[in-house]
Amino acid sequence: MINGVTIGQAAAFVGVTVKTVRHYHRHGLVAEPERDGSGYRRYGSEELLRLVQVRALAAAGVPLAEIGPLLDADADDFAATLADVERRLTERIADLTARRDTLHRLAAGDRALLPDRACTILERMPGLGFGPDYVAAQREALVLARALVPEGFDGFLTQLEHRLDDPESVELTKRGWEAESWEPDDPRIEELATAMADHYLANPALLGNPASLRAWSRAAAQYRLINNHREAQAPISARLTALTEAKLRAAGFPLPHR
């Protein structure tokens, strides 16, 4: 009478492949049974039980290197090890969930690199009459600001929200972008810079809150990088910004230097 089953039968009963059973053998998780008189290894109930236990733990995420000691541990050690495995699995699930969310945000465009609040600001701009080039420039500036000056980012968003809520600020900003079609020596550039500075000084919330301004003042190099972004593509706007900021500083407003 033949006792036990072949490796193929054992694998089928347990729900794994023959290759997996041999892999468990190589890791010392399941002892290889002795060969019978015909030269076949025969798996009995003890080996099948061990295979089932190893498969269950491996499927639950327990690393193979930890399964052997775990099966030989007492009840307290077994429970503690499972708790540690659960903790690691929870961390992995959180990491995978974050990666999945990033993929979803990538599919949604701006939301891959910017929080919802920033995206809402960008989505408002076309309805206020801002063209796609301006919106694209603001998107890039927001991405840079978030990465380079994270401590001042929320204040920057608040500043932009105030400006979009202020009709005169919106009109001045739109005129500033339209100035790209002007000649470099056009006197209207100086006039517009004065109008912008005067409006901001009359409405200081448009320039940011004190905490945000302090954050930007401590990050002068980053401020220059962000402020000079797209300067080559929009030289008049860059000059207009520089003139406006110079007037604000002359009036005593604490802006970082370009």
GROMACS elastic network, one bead per residue, 0.5 to 0.9 nm:
[ bonds ]
;  ai    aj funct       b0    kb
    2     5     6  0.82501   500
    2    36     6  0.86485   500
    2    42     6  0.85876   500
    3    36     6  0.89912   500
    3    42     6  0.69797   500
    3    43     6  0.80994   500
    3    44     6  0.70496   500
    4    10     6  0.88430   500
    4    41     6  0.85913   500
    4    45     6  0.75063   500
    5     8     6  0.80128   500
    5     9     6  0.58765   500
    5    10     6  0.61858   500
    5    41     6  0.79841   500
    5    43     6  0.50401   500
    5    44     6  0.66736   500
    6     9     6  0.52054   500
    6    10     6  0.61137   500
    6    11     6  0.85598   500
    6    40     6  0.70227   500
    6    41     6  0.62678   500
    6    42     6  0.51579   500
    6    43     6  0.62028   500
    7    11     6  0.60146   500
    7    12     6  0.85244   500
    7    18     6  0.65098   500
    7    21     6  0.77056   500
    7    22     6  0.88442   500
    7    40     6  0.86472   500
    7    41     6  0.70020   500
    7    42     6  0.69995   500
    7    43     6  0.67613   500
    8    11     6  0.51829   500
    8    12     6  0.62307   500
    8    13     6  0.86625   500
    8    17     6  0.77123   500
    8    18     6  0.57924   500
    9    12     6  0.50567   500
    9    13     6  0.60760   500
    9    14     6  0.85794   500
    9    18     6  0.88159   500
    9    43     6  0.87061   500
   10    13     6  0.51328   500
   10    14     6  0.61772   500
   10    15     6  0.84597   500
   10    16     6  0.86242   500
   10    18     6  0.82477   500
   10    21     6  0.85342   500
   10    42     6  0.87771   500
   10    43     6  0.65761   500
   10    44     6  0.86871   500
   10    47     6  0.86976   500
   10    48     6  0.66442   500
   10    51     6  0.85128   500
   11    14     6  0.52564   500
   11    15     6  0.59252   500
   11    16     6  0.50916   500
   11    17     6  0.54082   500
   11    18     6  0.55307   500
   11    19     6  0.87911   500
   11    20     6  0.80577   500
   11    21     6  0.65702   500
   11    48     6  0.87058   500
   11    51     6  0.84308   500
   12    15     6  0.51028   500
   12    16     6  0.62306   500
   12    17     6  0.69695   500
   12    18     6  0.81605   500
   13    16     6  0.80238   500
   13    48     6  0.82308   500
   14    17     6  0.87988   500
   14    48     6  0.71304   500
   14    49     6  0.87699   500
   14    51     6  0.68243   500
   14    52     6  0.58575   500
   14    55     6  0.79324   500
   15    52     6  0.84871   500
   15    55     6  0.84106   500
   16    19     6  0.82121   500
   16    20     6  0.62329   500
   16    21     6  0.71675   500
   16    55     6  0.77632   500
   17    20     6  0.50909   500
   17    21     6  0.64838   500
   17    22     6  0.87903   500
   18    21     6  0.50900   500
   18    22     6  0.63246   500
   18    23     6  0.85382   500
   19    22     6  0.51832   500
   19    23     6  0.61221   500
   19    24     6  0.87400   500
   20    24     6  0.62445   500
   20    25     6  0.86201   500
   21    24     6  0.51040   500
   21    25     6  0.63517   500
   21    26     6  0.88337   500
   21    30     6  0.81339   500
   21    51     6  0.76333   500
   22    26     6  0.62602   500
   22    27     6  0.87178   500
   22    30     6  0.89234   500
   22    32     6  0.87390   500
   23    26     6  0.51366   500
   23    27     6  0.64373   500
   23    28     6  0.87397   500
   23    29     6  0.88114   500
   24    27     6  0.51813   500
   24    28     6  0.62726   500
   24    29     6  0.52406   500
   24    30     6  0.58989   500
   24    31     6  0.85763   500
   24    51     6  0.82494   500
   24    54     6  0.80773   500
   24    64     6  0.83113   500
   25    28     6  0.50464   500
   25    29     6  0.59071   500
   25    30     6  0.52485   500
   25    31     6  0.61430   500
   25    32     6  0.63269   500
   26    29     6  0.76834   500
   26    30     6  0.85146   500
   27    30     6  0.79408   500
   27    64     6  0.75922   500
   27    65     6  0.76597   500
   27    68     6  0.86610   500
   28    31     6  0.63988   500
   28    32     6  0.87538   500
   28    68     6  0.74704   500
   29    50     6  0.80692   500
   29    51     6  0.83239   500
   29    54     6  0.71860   500
   29    64     6  0.80482   500
   29    65     6  0.88131   500
   29    67     6  0.72025   500
   29    68     6  0.54361   500
   30    33     6  0.89375   500
   30    47     6  0.68420   500
   30    50     6  0.63411   500
   30    51     6  0.66431   500
   30    54     6  0.80548   500
   30    68     6  0.85786   500
   31    47     6  0.73585   500
   31    50     6  0.88502   500
   32    35     6  0.89379   500
   32    41     6  0.76183   500
   32    42     6  0.89272   500
   32    43     6  0.83198   500
   32    47     6  0.81954   500
   33    41     6  0.57021   500
   33    42     6  0.61660   500
   33    43     6  0.62279   500
   33    44     6  0.82107   500
   33    47     6  0.76611   500
   34    39     6  0.89660   500
   34    40     6  0.81640   500
   34    41     6  0.56541   500
   34    42     6  0.70371   500
   34    43     6  0.87541   500
   35    38     6  0.75235   500
   35    39     6  0.51982   500
   35    42     6  0.65140   500
   36    39     6  0.53342   500
   36    40     6  0.54982   500
   36    41     6  0.61462   500
   36    42     6  0.68461   500
   37    40     6  0.74883   500
   38    41     6  0.89028   500
   43    46     6  0.78305   500
   43    47     6  0.57175   500
   43    48     6  0.66294   500
   44    47     6  0.55250   500
   44    48     6  0.62573   500
   44    49     6  0.86990   500
   45    49     6  0.60118   500
   45    50     6  0.85692   500
   46    49     6  0.51435   500
   46    50     6  0.62681   500
   46    51     6  0.86327   500
   47    50     6  0.50747   500
   47    51     6  0.61153   500
   47    52     6  0.86333   500
   48    52     6  0.61762   500
   48    53     6  0.86423   500
   49    52     6  0.51293   500
   49    53     6  0.62640   500
   49    54     6  0.86775   500
   50    53     6  0.50886   500
   50    54     6  0.61170   500
   50    55     6  0.84839   500
   50    71     6  0.88336   500
   51    54     6  0.51658   500
   51    55     6  0.59907   500
   51    56     6  0.84951   500
   52    55     6  0.51700   500
   52    56     6  0.61015   500
   52    57     6  0.86780   500
   53    56     6  0.51999   500
   53    57     6  0.62653   500
   53    58     6  0.85712   500
   53    71     6  0.79883   500
   54    57     6  0.52728   500
   54    58     6  0.60215   500
   54    59     6  0.84594   500
   54    64     6  0.83573   500
   54    67     6  0.67366   500
   54    68     6  0.82013   500
   54    71     6  0.82346   500
   55    58     6  0.51362   500
   55    59     6  0.59996   500
   55    60     6  0.85505   500
   56    59     6  0.51455   500
   56    60     6  0.62259   500
   56    61     6  0.89002   500
   57    60     6  0.50052   500
   57    61     6  0.65565   500
   57    62     6  0.55288   500
   57    63     6  0.82902   500
   57    64     6  0.85121   500
   57    67     6  0.68997   500
   58    61     6  0.52462   500
   58    62     6  0.50980   500
   58    63     6  0.64885   500
   58    64     6  0.65606   500
   58    67     6  0.75600   500
   59    62     6  0.73483   500
   60    85     6  0.86033   500
   60    86     6  0.87606   500
   60    89     6  0.89234   500
   61    64     6  0.88375   500
   61    85     6  0.71199   500
   61    86     6  0.83358   500
   61    89     6  0.71253   500
   62    65     6  0.83365   500
   62    66     6  0.66730   500
   62    67     6  0.65505   500
   62    82     6  0.79405   500
   62    85     6  0.61626   500
   62    86     6  0.88086   500
   63    66     6  0.54723   500
   63    67     6  0.65610   500
   63    85     6  0.85875   500
   64    67     6  0.51839   500
   64    68     6  0.74448   500
   65    68     6  0.68005   500
   65    69     6  0.81044   500
   66    69     6  0.57751   500
   66    70     6  0.60632   500
   66    71     6  0.87708   500
   66    81     6  0.86501   500
   67    71     6  0.61218   500
   67    72     6  0.86576   500
   68    71     6  0.53938   500
   68    72     6  0.64857   500
   68    73     6  0.87395   500
   69    72     6  0.51127   500
   69    73     6  0.59978   500
   69    78     6  0.89599   500
   70    73     6  0.50683   500
   70    74     6  0.82573   500
   70    77     6  0.74924   500
   70    78     6  0.57407   500
   70    81     6  0.71310   500
   70    82     6  0.86011   500
   71    74     6  0.83309   500
   71    78     6  0.75002   500
   72    78     6  0.85273   500
   73    76     6  0.79170   500
   73    77     6  0.57298   500
   73    78     6  0.57042   500
   74    77     6  0.54871   500
   74    78     6  0.60090   500
   74    79     6  0.86704   500
   75    78     6  0.50392   500
   75    79     6  0.61846   500
   75    80     6  0.86397   500
   76    79     6  0.52262   500
   76    80     6  0.61871   500
   76    81     6  0.86161   500
   77    80     6  0.50374   500
   77    81     6  0.60220   500
   77    82     6  0.85098   500
   78    81     6  0.52615   500
   78    82     6  0.62133   500
   78    83     6  0.86412   500
   79    82     6  0.51702   500
   79    83     6  0.61744   500
   79    84     6  0.87211   500
   80    83     6  0.50902   500
   80    84     6  0.63274   500
   80    85     6  0.87338   500
   81    84     6  0.50852   500
   81    85     6  0.62291   500
   81    86     6  0.85868   500
   82    86     6  0.60767   500
   82    87     6  0.85921   500
   83    86     6  0.50082   500
   83    87     6  0.62318   500
   83    88     6  0.87487   500
   84    87     6  0.50463   500
   84    88     6  0.63301   500
   84    89     6  0.86209   500
   85    88     6  0.51423   500
   85    89     6  0.61118   500
   85    90     6  0.85515   500
   86    89     6  0.50242   500
   86    90     6  0.60723   500
   86    91     6  0.86311   500
   87    90     6  0.50964   500
   87    91     6  0.63284   500
   87    92     6  0.86795   500
   88    91     6  0.50872   500
   88    92     6  0.61818   500
   88    93     6  0.85807   500
   89    93     6  0.60218   500
   89    94     6  0.85193   500
   90    93     6  0.50363   500
   90    94     6  0.61848   500
   90    95     6  0.86117   500
   91    94     6  0.50810   500
   91    95     6  0.62071   500
   91    96     6  0.86450   500
   92    96     6  0.60780   500
   92    97     6  0.84170   500
   93    96     6  0.50703   500
   93    97     6  0.59558   500
   93    98     6  0.84903   500
   94    97     6  0.50364   500
   94    98     6  0.61386   500
   94    99     6  0.86482   500
   95    98     6  0.51098   500
   95    99     6  0.62817   500
   95   100     6  0.86691   500
   96    99     6  0.50083   500
   96   100     6  0.61300   500
   96   101     6  0.85547   500
   97   100     6  0.50190   500
   97   101     6  0.61156   500
   97   102     6  0.85651   500
   98   101     6  0.50349   500
   98   102     6  0.61823   500
   98   103     6  0.87207   500
   99   102     6  0.50037   500
   99   103     6  0.63431   500
   99   104     6  0.87347   500
  100   103     6  0.50805   500
  100   104     6  0.63459   500
  100   105     6  0.86679   500
  101   105     6  0.61466   500
  101   106     6  0.85609   500
  101   112     6  0.87780   500
  102   106     6  0.60710   500
  102   107     6  0.85970   500
  102   111     6  0.84816   500
  102   112     6  0.59995   500
  102   113     6  0.88290   500
  103   107     6  0.62964   500
  103   108     6  0.86894   500
  103   112     6  0.75841   500
  104   107     6  0.51104   500
  104   108     6  0.64124   500
  104   111     6  0.85358   500
  104   112     6  0.77488   500
  105   109     6  0.64539   500
  105   110     6  0.74121   500
  105   113     6  0.79387   500
  106   109     6  0.52201   500
  106   110     6  0.73264   500
  106   111     6  0.65921   500
  106   113     6  0.80040   500
  107   110     6  0.88320   500
  107   111     6  0.83652   500
  107   112     6  0.77591   500
  108   111     6  0.59046   500
  108   112     6  0.70829   500
  109   112     6  0.61109   500
  109   113     6  0.82672   500
  110   113     6  0.59222   500
  110   114     6  0.59919   500
  110   115     6  0.84366   500
  110   116     6  0.88788   500
  110   118     6  0.88507   500
  110   119     6  0.64722   500
  110   122     6  0.89834   500
  110   139     6  0.78654   500
  111   114     6  0.50293   500
  111   115     6  0.61161   500
  111   116     6  0.65982   500
  111   118     6  0.86674   500
  111   119     6  0.66390   500
  112   115     6  0.80562   500
  113   143     6  0.64968   500
  113   146     6  0.87886   500
  114   117     6  0.80237   500
  114   118     6  0.60656   500
  114   119     6  0.65140   500
  114   139     6  0.87505   500
  114   142     6  0.76345   500
  114   143     6  0.65185   500
  114   146     6  0.77820   500
  115   118     6  0.55281   500
  115   119     6  0.64421   500
  115   120     6  0.88217   500
  116   120     6  0.61111   500
  116   121     6  0.87190   500
  117   120     6  0.51505   500
  117   121     6  0.65319   500
  117   122     6  0.89435   500
  117   157     6  0.77914   500
  118   121     6  0.51334   500
  118   122     6  0.64611   500
  118   123     6  0.87123   500
  118   139     6  0.85918   500
  118   142     6  0.75433   500
  118   157     6  0.66323   500
  119   122     6  0.50717   500
  119   123     6  0.60941   500
  119   124     6  0.86696   500
  119   139     6  0.84772   500
  120   124     6  0.62877   500
  120   125     6  0.89865   500
  121   124     6  0.52662   500
  121   125     6  0.67638   500
  121   157     6  0.79511   500
  121   160     6  0.75538   500
  121   161     6  0.68388   500
  121   164     6  0.82298   500
  122   125     6  0.54524   500
  122   126     6  0.79090   500
  122   135     6  0.65209   500
  122   136     6  0.87617   500
  122   138     6  0.76227   500
  122   139     6  0.69510   500
  123   126     6  0.67107   500
  123   127     6  0.78606   500
  123   135     6  0.87001   500
  124   127     6  0.56585   500
  124   128     6  0.66958   500
  124   164     6  0.81615   500
  125   128     6  0.51783   500
  125   129     6  0.66369   500
  125   130     6  0.54415   500
  125   131     6  0.80099   500
  125   132     6  0.89992   500
  125   134     6  0.88242   500
  125   135     6  0.67620   500
  125   164     6  0.78246   500
  126   129     6  0.51614   500
  126   131     6  0.61962   500
  126   132     6  0.73784   500
  126   135     6  0.75627   500
  127   130     6  0.72678   500
  128   164     6  0.80481   500
  128   170     6  0.76667   500
  129   170     6  0.88327   500
  129   174     6  0.77990   500
  130   133     6  0.82721   500
  130   134     6  0.62955   500
  130   135     6  0.67153   500
  130   170     6  0.89001   500
  130   174     6  0.66726   500
  130   177     6  0.88041   500
  131   134     6  0.55118   500
  131   135     6  0.63717   500
  131   136     6  0.87209   500
  131   174     6  0.89752   500
  132   135     6  0.50245   500
  132   136     6  0.59753   500
  132   137     6  0.85558   500
  133   136     6  0.50805   500
  133   137     6  0.62228   500
  133   138     6  0.86778   500
  134   137     6  0.51135   500
  134   138     6  0.62380   500
  134   139     6  0.85833   500
  134   174     6  0.88604   500
  134   177     6  0.72004   500
  135   138     6  0.50817   500
  135   139     6  0.60796   500
  135   140     6  0.86970   500
  136   139     6  0.50027   500
  136   140     6  0.63242   500
  136   141     6  0.86447   500
  137   140     6  0.52436   500
  137   141     6  0.62236   500
  137   142     6  0.86753   500
  137   229     6  0.82548   500
  137   230     6  0.73518   500
  138   142     6  0.60839   500
  138   143     6  0.86016   500
  139   142     6  0.51563   500
  139   143     6  0.62949   500
  139   144     6  0.87199   500
  140   143     6  0.51102   500
  140   144     6  0.62270   500
  140   145     6  0.85269   500
  140   226     6  0.88267   500
  140   229     6  0.83648   500
  141   144     6  0.51296   500
  141   145     6  0.59722   500
  141   146     6  0.85403   500
  141   226     6  0.60307   500
  141   227     6  0.79311   500
  141   229     6  0.72841   500
  142   146     6  0.60482   500
  142   147     6  0.85466   500
  142   153     6  0.81579   500
  142   156     6  0.86168   500
  142   157     6  0.84990   500
  142   226     6  0.87541   500
  143   146     6  0.53259   500
  143   147     6  0.63231   500
  143   148     6  0.86039   500
  144   147     6  0.51886   500
  144   148     6  0.58303   500
  144   149     6  0.79719   500
  144   222     6  0.87573   500
  144   225     6  0.85687   500
  144   226     6  0.64080   500
  145   148     6  0.52478   500
  145   149     6  0.53335   500
  145   150     6  0.67800   500
  145   152     6  0.79225   500
  145   153     6  0.62388   500
  145   156     6  0.82623   500
  145   222     6  0.81157   500
  145   223     6  0.81919   500
  145   226     6  0.67746   500
  146   149     6  0.57393   500
  146   151     6  0.82815   500
  146   152     6  0.80078   500
  146   153     6  0.54838   500
  146   154     6  0.86426   500
  147   150     6  0.59638   500
  147   153     6  0.87809   500
  148   151     6  0.89474   500
  148   219     6  0.84269   500
  148   222     6  0.61421   500
  148   223     6  0.85107   500
  148   226     6  0.86123   500
  149   152     6  0.55333   500
  149   153     6  0.63105   500
  149   215     6  0.74963   500
  149   216     6  0.71630   500
  149   219     6  0.69676   500
  149   222     6  0.70610   500
  149   223     6  0.81975   500
  150   153     6  0.50399   500
  150   154     6  0.78609   500
  150   215     6  0.89088   500
  151   154     6  0.73511   500
  151   155     6  0.83294   500
  151   212     6  0.75704   500
  151   215     6  0.63319   500
  151   216     6  0.85269   500
  152   155     6  0.54467   500
  152   156     6  0.62080   500
  152   157     6  0.88842   500
  152   211     6  0.76687   500
  152   213     6  0.74814   500
  152   214     6  0.81932   500
  152   215     6  0.52475   500
  152   216     6  0.62426   500
  153   157     6  0.62923   500
  153   158     6  0.86870   500
  153   212     6  0.76382   500
  154   157     6  0.50819   500
  154   158     6  0.62835   500
  154   159     6  0.86503   500
  154   212     6  0.77712   500
  155   159     6  0.61809   500
  155   160     6  0.87023   500
  155   208     6  0.62036   500
  155   209     6  0.64880   500
  155   210     6  0.88903   500
  155   211     6  0.75532   500
  155   213     6  0.80840   500
  156   159     6  0.50030   500
  156   160     6  0.63076   500
  156   161     6  0.86491   500
  156   207     6  0.86970   500
  156   208     6  0.65795   500
  156   209     6  0.86809   500
  156   212     6  0.69051   500
  156   213     6  0.88674   500
  157   160     6  0.50849   500
  157   161     6  0.61373   500
  157   162     6  0.86357   500
  157   208     6  0.89354   500
  158   161     6  0.50276   500
  158   162     6  0.62238   500
  158   163     6  0.86590   500
  158   205     6  0.88354   500
  158   206     6  0.85787   500
  158   208     6  0.71553   500
  158   209     6  0.83621   500
  159   162     6  0.51975   500
  159   163     6  0.63128   500
  159   164     6  0.87778   500
  159   205     6  0.68276   500
  159   206     6  0.53584   500
  159   207     6  0.61372   500
  159   209     6  0.77425   500
  160   163     6  0.50317   500
  160   164     6  0.61824   500
  160   165     6  0.85546   500
  160   206     6  0.74474   500
  160   207     6  0.88114   500
  160   208     6  0.85943   500
  161   164     6  0.51845   500
  161   165     6  0.61649   500
  161   166     6  0.86833   500
  161   206     6  0.86182   500
  162   165     6  0.50777   500
  162   166     6  0.62715   500
  162   169     6  0.88465   500
  162   205     6  0.70955   500
  162   206     6  0.57827   500
  162   207     6  0.89711   500
  162   208     6  0.88832   500
  163   166     6  0.51061   500
  163   167     6  0.78416   500
  163   168     6  0.85229   500
  163   169     6  0.55793   500
  163   170     6  0.64458   500
  163   173     6  0.89500   500
  163   205     6  0.86896   500
  163   206     6  0.57294   500
  163   207     6  0.87655   500
  164   167     6  0.70786   500
  164   169     6  0.71330   500
  164   170     6  0.58736   500
  165   169     6  0.82184   500
  165   170     6  0.79048   500
  166   169     6  0.53116   500
  166   170     6  0.62832   500
  166   171     6  0.88427   500
  166   206     6  0.86734   500
  167   170     6  0.50607   500
  167   171     6  0.62713   500
  167   172     6  0.86828   500
  168   171     6  0.51032   500
  168   172     6  0.61442   500
  168   173     6  0.85366   500
  168   199     6  0.81811   500
  169   172     6  0.51192   500
  169   173     6  0.60790   500
  169   174     6  0.85604   500
  169   196     6  0.77874   500
  169   199     6  0.75693   500
  169   200     6  0.82627   500
  169   206     6  0.83502   500
  170   173     6  0.51697   500
  170   174     6  0.61646   500
  170   175     6  0.86355   500
  171   174     6  0.51033   500
  171   175     6  0.61621   500
  171   176     6  0.85483   500
  172   175     6  0.50944   500
  172   176     6  0.61556   500
  172   177     6  0.88172   500
  172   192     6  0.76382   500
  172   195     6  0.79225   500
  172   196     6  0.65597   500
  173   177     6  0.64227   500
  173   178     6  0.86815   500
  173   196     6  0.83087   500
  174   177     6  0.51868   500
  174   178     6  0.62058   500
  174   179     6  0.86301   500
  175   179     6  0.61075   500
  175   192     6  0.80816   500
  176   179     6  0.51123   500
  176   180     6  0.75896   500
  176   189     6  0.82600   500
  176   192     6  0.74353   500
  176   193     6  0.85552   500
  176   236     6  0.82798   500
  176   237     6  0.61088   500
  176   240     6  0.71380   500
  176   241     6  0.86155   500
  177   180     6  0.60101   500
  177   181     6  0.86825   500
  177   234     6  0.83774   500
  177   236     6  0.83241   500
  177   237     6  0.61620   500
  178   181     6  0.62229   500
  178   182     6  0.79245   500
  178   237     6  0.85749   500
  179   182     6  0.51492   500
  179   183     6  0.83867   500
  179   188     6  0.85474   500
  179   189     6  0.73277   500
  179   236     6  0.64270   500
  179   237     6  0.67976   500
  179   240     6  0.86049   500
  180   183     6  0.79935   500
  180   184     6  0.87596   500
  180   234     6  0.64140   500
  180   235     6  0.73030   500
  180   236     6  0.52485   500
  180   237     6  0.63771   500
  181   236     6  0.82838   500
  182   185     6  0.82215   500
  182   186     6  0.63649   500
  182   188     6  0.85144   500
  182   189     6  0.82618   500
  182   236     6  0.76776   500
  183   186     6  0.52227   500
  183   236     6  0.82989   500
  184   187     6  0.87440   500
  184   189     6  0.81125   500
  184   235     6  0.85538   500
  184   236     6  0.65980   500
  184   239     6  0.88183   500
  185   188     6  0.85796   500
  185   189     6  0.77953   500
  186   189     6  0.59413   500
  186   190     6  0.79788   500
  187   190     6  0.55992   500
  187   191     6  0.65528   500
  187   192     6  0.87756   500
  188   192     6  0.58864   500
  188   193     6  0.84363   500
  189   192     6  0.51668   500
  189   193     6  0.61778   500
  189   194     6  0.86835   500
  189   236     6  0.80593   500
  189   239     6  0.83513   500
  189   240     6  0.63014   500
  189   243     6  0.86436   500
  190   193     6  0.51076   500
  190   194     6  0.62898   500
  190   195     6  0.87017   500
  190   240     6  0.74615   500
  190   243     6  0.72427   500
  190   244     6  0.84903   500
  191   194     6  0.51751   500
  191   195     6  0.62660   500
  191   196     6  0.86955   500
  192   196     6  0.61124   500
  192   197     6  0.85639   500
  192   240     6  0.77132   500
  192   244     6  0.83624   500
  193   196     6  0.51060   500
  193   197     6  0.61239   500
  193   198     6  0.85218   500
  193   240     6  0.58473   500
  193   241     6  0.73528   500
  193   242     6  0.86391   500
  193   243     6  0.58842   500
  193   245     6  0.84394   500
  193   247     6  0.79394   500
  194   197     6  0.51506   500
  194   198     6  0.60226   500
  194   199     6  0.84964   500
  194   243     6  0.81032   500
  194   244     6  0.65149   500
  194   247     6  0.71980   500
  195   198     6  0.51930   500
  195   199     6  0.61294   500
  195   200     6  0.86321   500
  195   244     6  0.85523   500
  196   199     6  0.51805   500
  196   200     6  0.61618   500
  196   201     6  0.85770   500
  196   244     6  0.64850   500
  197   200     6  0.51616   500
  197   201     6  0.60662   500
  197   202     6  0.85382   500
  197   243     6  0.88517   500
  197   244     6  0.54205   500
  197   245     6  0.73402   500
  197   246     6  0.88890   500
  197   247     6  0.62659   500
  197   248     6  0.58275   500
  198   201     6  0.51792   500
  198   202     6  0.61884   500
  198   203     6  0.86074   500
  198   247     6  0.86739   500
  198   248     6  0.82395   500
  199   202     6  0.51174   500
  199   203     6  0.61740   500
  199   204     6  0.85348   500
  199   206     6  0.88812   500
  200   204     6  0.55599   500
  200   205     6  0.78912   500
  200   206     6  0.60305   500
  200   207     6  0.65723   500
  200   248     6  0.82306   500
  201   204     6  0.53800   500
  201   205     6  0.89491   500
  201   206     6  0.85982   500
  201   207     6  0.83604   500
  201   248     6  0.73311   500
  201   251     6  0.83080   500
  201   253     6  0.81391   500
  203   206     6  0.59160   500
  203   207     6  0.78906   500
  204   207     6  0.53877   500
  204   208     6  0.71089   500
  204   209     6  0.82345   500
  205   208     6  0.53333   500
  205   209     6  0.63560   500
  206   209     6  0.84978   500
  207   213     6  0.81868   500
  207   255     6  0.88885   500
  208   211     6  0.82425   500
  208   212     6  0.61865   500
  208   213     6  0.62500   500
  209   212     6  0.54089   500
  209   213     6  0.62095   500
  209   214     6  0.87342   500
  210   213     6  0.50513   500
  210   214     6  0.61344   500
  210   215     6  0.86371   500
  211   214     6  0.51891   500
  211   215     6  0.63282   500
  211   216     6  0.88061   500
  212   215     6  0.50581   500
  212   216     6  0.63034   500
  212   217     6  0.85847   500
  213   216     6  0.51212   500
  213   217     6  0.60318   500
  213   218     6  0.86495   500
  213   254     6  0.75510   500
  213   255     6  0.71591   500
  213   256     6  0.82629   500
  214   218     6  0.62723   500
  214   219     6  0.87083   500
  214   254     6  0.86613   500
  215   218     6  0.53042   500
  215   219     6  0.65168   500
  216   220     6  0.64219   500
  216   222     6  0.81444   500
  216   223     6  0.65723   500
  216   255     6  0.80700   500
  216   256     6  0.66798   500
  217   220     6  0.55664   500
  217   223     6  0.81074   500
  217   254     6  0.79228   500
  217   255     6  0.68069   500
  217   257     6  0.82782   500
  218   221     6  0.86689   500
  218   256     6  0.81821   500
  219   222     6  0.53592   500
  219   223     6  0.60653   500
  219   224     6  0.87492   500
  219   256     6  0.80369   500
  220   224     6  0.62443   500
  220   225     6  0.87626   500
  220   256     6  0.56620   500
  220   257     6  0.65624   500
  220   258     6  0.73991   500
  221   224     6  0.52183   500
  221   225     6  0.64786   500
  221   226     6  0.88580   500
  221   257     6  0.87726   500
  221   258     6  0.80551   500
  222   225     6  0.50897   500
  222   226     6  0.62586   500
  222   227     6  0.84421   500
  223   226     6  0.52338   500
  223   227     6  0.58429   500
  223   228     6  0.83343   500
  223   256     6  0.71322   500
  223   257     6  0.80148   500
  223   258     6  0.69947   500
  224   227     6  0.50389   500
  224   228     6  0.58090   500
  224   229     6  0.83172   500
  224   256     6  0.83573   500
  224   257     6  0.73795   500
  225   228     6  0.53578   500
  225   229     6  0.61256   500
  225   258     6  0.84255   500
  226   229     6  0.51967   500
  226   230     6  0.89006   500
  227   230     6  0.85298   500
  227   231     6  0.82618   500
  227   238     6  0.79499   500
  227   241     6  0.84830   500
  227   258     6  0.71933   500
  228   231     6  0.52394   500
  228   232     6  0.85876   500
  228   238     6  0.69088   500
  228   258     6  0.78768   500
  229   232     6  0.80839   500
  229   233     6  0.89228   500
  229   238     6  0.87608   500
  230   233     6  0.51915   500
  230   234     6  0.60421   500
  230   235     6  0.80274   500
  230   238     6  0.82480   500
  231   234     6  0.50948   500
  231   235     6  0.51153   500
  231   236     6  0.83101   500
  231   237     6  0.77080   500
  231   238     6  0.55950   500
  231   239     6  0.86066   500
  232   235     6  0.56506   500
  232   238     6  0.86274   500
  234   237     6  0.55076   500
  234   238     6  0.63296   500
  234   239     6  0.88296   500
  235   239     6  0.61459   500
  235   240     6  0.85352   500
  236   239     6  0.50390   500
  236   240     6  0.60389   500
  236   241     6  0.85487   500
  237   241     6  0.61075   500
  237   242     6  0.85740   500
  238   241     6  0.51416   500
  238   242     6  0.62377   500
  238   243     6  0.87024   500
  239   242     6  0.50405   500
  239   243     6  0.61605   500
  239   244     6  0.85479   500
  240   243     6  0.51655   500
  240   244     6  0.60974   500
  240   245     6  0.85521   500
  241   244     6  0.51030   500
  241   245     6  0.60679   500
  241   246     6  0.84951   500
  242   245     6  0.51963   500
  242   246     6  0.60883   500
  242   247     6  0.86994   500
  242   258     6  0.76338   500
  243   246     6  0.50817   500
  243   247     6  0.63281   500
  243   248     6  0.87104   500
  244   247     6  0.52373   500
  244   248     6  0.63112   500
  244   249     6  0.87640   500
  245   249     6  0.61266   500
  245   250     6  0.84563   500
  245   253     6  0.88221   500
  245   255     6  0.72437   500
  245   256     6  0.89872   500
  245   257     6  0.84641   500
  245   258     6  0.88580   500
  246   249     6  0.51629   500
  246   250     6  0.60829   500
  246   251     6  0.86043   500
  246   255     6  0.89489   500
  246   257     6  0.87922   500
  247   251     6  0.62452   500
  247   252     6  0.87976   500
  247   253     6  0.88228   500
  248   251     6  0.50462   500
  248   252     6  0.65191   500
  248   253     6  0.53667   500
  248   254     6  0.80260   500
  248   255     6  0.76378   500
  249   254     6  0.62412   500
  249   255     6  0.63860   500
  249   256     6  0.88910   500
  249   257     6  0.89249   500
  250   253     6  0.72871   500
  252   255     6  0.88238   500
